[in-house]
Amino acid sequence: MLGDRWGVSDAEVARRYPCDDFVADPSVRAWRGVPVAAAPETVWRWLRQVRLAPYSYDWIDNGGRRSPRVLVEVAEPRVGEPFTATGGRPRGRVLAVEPGRALTARIMGAVMSYVVVPQPDSSARLLLKVVMRVPRPVGLALCVGDLVMARRQLLTFKRLAEG
């Protein structure tokens, strides 16, 4: 599907993600990934701040409010809690958490898993897989739209973790 892969290897596409347990036979599968020149623990600390704001294009998906650019002490996410906040309002639900490693959530009909993968040089890969069941034409539009937003989000987390 157009826009289904960005920044991921064939091995990263083939691996199992926690979101695979929540959507049977998805019509949309999209993978995104970035290398991050920071310790996996640092990447995780930034990633769990997604609960405060979306970290994508704030003028589109955060009501014009800037996502925090400093680390704040955010507790580990827990199943059932809101996944993120847009414009200061909670959105989505956390479905599964592996502290320090993976965060899975549902928002707007999509289920997504963020996975922090430690690398041999003490850096990390930040991977994202999104799955959902929608009619194919809708899925194509959502996949392309998600590529734009998710790419920005992952690059923002990368920049902040490396900063």
PyMOL commands that set and color helices and strands:
alter all, ss='L'
color gray80, all
select helices_A, chain A and resi 10-14+18-21+40-51+58-61+136-162
alter helices_A, ss='H'
color red, helices_A
select strands_A, chain A and resi 5-6+28-36+84-86+89-91+93-98+102-107+110-118+124-132
alter strands_A, ss='S'
color yellow, strands_A
deselect
rebuild
show_as cartoon
